[in-house]
Amino acid sequence: MADLLCLGEPLIEYNQTDPAQPDRFLRGVGGDVSNVAIAAARQGCAAGMVGALGADEHGAAIRATWRIEGVQDDLVATDPEAPTGVYFVSHGPEGHRFAFLRAGSAAARLGPDRLPTAAIAQARALHLSGISLAISDAAREAGFAAMRAARAGGTLTSFDTNLRPALWPEASGGLDRAREVIAAALALADVALPGADDLSRLMGSDDPAAQIDWCRAQGCAGLVVLKRGAEGARLATPEAQTDIPPRRVSPVDATGAGDCFDGAFLARLLAGDAPEAAARWAACAAALSTTGYGAVAPIPTRESVMLAQSAVQ
């Protein structure tokens, strides 16, 4: 049985490996919570996915990758009537850009009636994200039902804001609706893993202390780890706040770095690390993940992170 369950949408990724050759893409596996599960597994955590895939080549490729990585997929349904989602990543001077083909995906059709609530209540931790709650009404209902089942069973609940404005169209309430849903999820989270850029959009402030206060005001009384990209992170426990410095690297692609942070942090937390030690480990893992292309291939193993940390001590 998995210690960490990740609920959301797995996707096939086509990543542009060389901006000078814009028609060349490398196929891989993506989707934020799938990245989290793989990152956790590479740190030695027993991780599994909850969700749905299409009965297609892309779905089979994702399952094959999970099995290689040691991520359990027995709680992932196969939907014969819907496709597996796909996205493309391209790179330029302004950073990486995403294009998605996910409308009507199998994951978006997974509602609360198909949730493995008993397994969720028996896991040690459940992780999901703002994307998990944004891809459809059914997925949003499933996400909140899963969080309630986790809390009822004593399972640690983890939530990453992972705001994607394109998933919150103005016709459906736009940013106001995103803020409402994310706030409700933070109220159910024992561990909040927001991105600073997300909170800047949601609350209009770039101040880390104010951003953490906003998460607290929504009802998150546990750990808040504010991910600040190249500036590192800030860990807030109910008693204190600590800045976590970044690991200096030569980045080429930041795709999935925040997801890598989440997976590494949760893996170390479940392994018994204190929150600050887990956050320092996760910051190092996330930095290392930016030194290669794609969301999954450059995620470091536990041994790689250990070696990188020992090199600077």
N, C-alpha and C positions, 0 to 999 in steps of 0.2 A: 504494500500500500504506500502511496506517495505521502511524504510529509508536507510538501507544498503543492497545491493545486492552483493552476492558472486558468482563468476563465476568459474567453474572448475569441477573436477571429484570427486564425492562422491564414497566411497568405503565401503565394508563390511570389518571389522577388526576381525581377530582371534588373540588374545593376550595371550601369555604364562604367566600365573599368578604365577607360581612357578618353577624356574629353576631346582629344585630338582625333579619335575614331568614334564619332557619335553613334554609329550603327552597330557597335559591338557591345553586347550585354552578356553578363554572366548570370545564369540561373541559380537561384538559391531559395532558401526558405526564410520568410519574414512574418510580420505580424507582431505587434508589440509584446503581447503576453506569451507568445511562443518563444520570442527572443529571451524573455525573462526565464522561462522554464529551462531553456538550453543553457543560459548563463548559470543558473543555479545548479544544474546537473554537472556542469564542468567544474564547479567548486566542490563537488562531492555530495550534493543534496539529492535526496530521492524526490524527484519532481515529476508531475504529471499534468496533463491538459484536460480541460473540460470544454466541450464545444461541439462543432459539427463540420464535416468536410463533404464535398461533392464526391460522387462515385465516378471520378475522372482521373486522368493521368496526374494532374496537379495534386489532387488529394492523396493519391498513392505515393507521390514523391515526398510529400510532407511527412506521411507516416513512416516512410523508409528512413528519412532523416532523423526523426524522433527516436526511432529504434536504435539507430547507430549512436545517437547521443545519450541513450539511456533514459529518455523521457517517456513516461507511461502514456499510452493512448487508448486504454480500454474504456475510458469515460468519454471518448469522442465518437459521436454518432456519424453514420454515413447517410447523407440525404440523396436519394437517387433522382430527385427532381430539381436540384439546384446545383450551381457550379461552385467550385472553390475559387475564392477571390484571388486577384492578381494585381501587382503594382510594379511600376517602373521607376527607377531612380536615375536621374541624370545629374551631371556635375558642371559647375561653371564658376566664374569669379565670385558670385554672390553666395556660393554654397551649393548644397544638394537640393534638388527639386523632385517632387513625387507626382506621379500620375496613377490613379487607381481605376481598376475595373472590378468593382465589388458589389454593385447594386444587385439585390436579390440573391446574395451568396447563401450557401448552406448555413454559415454561422449566423447570418442575419435572421434566419428563420427559426432559430432555436429559442423557444419560449420557456417560461417557467414550468410548464407541464412536463417538459422533457429533461428537467434537471436531475442529476443524481444527488439529491439532497442528503441522503444518508451518508454517502461517501464524503461529501463536503463537511458534514458535521463531525466526521471521524478524523479528518486530516488535521495536521498541526497548524497549517496556515492556508489561507485562500488569498489569491492576488487577482485583481482586475484593474481596469483603467477607464478613463474617460472615453476612450475609443470603444471599449466593451459596451458602454452604455449609450453610445451615439449611433451605432450602425443601423438600428431599427427600433421601433417601439417594443417588439417582442424581446429583442436582446436586452433592452433597458429593463424590462420587467424581470427578465431572467437574472440579470445582474443584481438587482436589489433583493430578489428572492434568495439568491445564493448568499449574499451578505447577511441577511437575517437568519438563514439556516446556520451559517458559520457561527454567528454570535450566540445563537441558542445552544449550539453544541460545544461552546468553549473554544472554538477554532479562532486563531489570530486572523484578523482581517487586514489586508493591505490594499491601498488604493493609490494609483498614480493618476494625477489629473489629466495628463496627456491630451491637452486641448487641441483639436483639429477643427478650425473654423469652418472648413468646407463641409464638415459633417453636421453643422448646425446652421442650416439655411435660414435666411430672414423670414421666409414663409412659415417656418416652424418655430419662430421665436428668437432665432439667432443667438447672439451672445447672452442675452438675458436668460434664455432657456438653458443654455449651457451652464451658466452660473448657478441657476437653481438646481439642476441635476447634480452638478459636481459638489455643491454645498451639501446636498442630501447624502451623497456618498461619503463625504468627509465625516459626517455625523455618525456614520456606521463603521468608521475605520479605526483600528487600533494603531496602525502604522500608516502615515501619510507620506507619499513620496512625490511631492509636486515639483514641477519645473518652474524656475523663476520666470521664464518667459511666459508661461501659461498664466501665472498669477498676475503678472504685469498687465496682461490683456483683461483678466477677469476683474481686477480691483483698481487698476490705474496707478499702481505704485511699484517702483523698482527697489524700494527699501526692504532688505531681507527681514529685519525685525517686524516691520509692518505686515509683510507677507505671511510670516509665521503666525502673527497675531490674528490675521484673517482666518487662517485654517483653524486656529483654536476657537474663534468666534462661531464657526460653523458647527462646532461640537466635537472636534477631534481632540480628545484629552490625552492621547498616548504619545507616541513618538512622531515627530515631524522632521523629515530630512529634506531640506530644500536644495534641489540640484541646481547649480549655478554654472554649468558648463565649464569653460576654461578657468573660471574662478574657483572651482572646487565645489564645496557644499557647506551647508550649515545644519548641524544637528541640534534639534531642540527636544529635550526631555521635559517633563513637568517641572524639573528643578532648575535647569540651566540650559544655556546655548553655547555651542562650541563650533568654531570655524574649522572645516576640514580642508587643508590645502590640496591643490591639484597636483597630480603627478605630471612632470614636464616630459612631453614626448613630441615627436614630429608627426602631427596628424595628417591623414590624407582623406579620410571619410568618417564623418561623425554619425552615420546612419546607425541607429540602434544603441548608441552609447548610453543613453538614459535607461534603456531597458537592461543593458548589461549591469549598470549600477544597481538597479532594483533586484535582479536575480542574485548578484553577488552579496548584496546587503542582507537579503532574506536568508540566503544559505548560511552565512556566517552567524546571523542572529539565531537561527534554528540549531546551529552547531554549538551554541552556548556562549558566543562572544558577547562582551558588553557592547552596547550600542555604538560607542565611539570607536572601538576597535573594528566593528563591522563596517562602519561608515568609512574609515580609512582604507580598509581592504577594498571596499566597493569603488572608492574614488580611483584607486590604482588600477583595478580591473577595467573600469570604464575608459580611463585614459589609454590603456594598452589596446582596447578594442578599436580605437580610432586610427591605428597605424596600418590598417589594411582595409580593403574594400568589401562592402556588404555588411549585412546585419549580423550574420552568424559566423562566417569563416574566421574573422579576427577576434572573436570572443576568447579571452585567455583561459587556460586551465588553472586549477588551483596551484599547481606547481609553478606555472609561469608568474603568477601574482606573487607567490612566496619568494621566488628568485628576485623579482623586481623590487620588492620591499626590502629584502636583505641587502641589496646593492646600494641603497641610500642610507642605511643605518650606520 
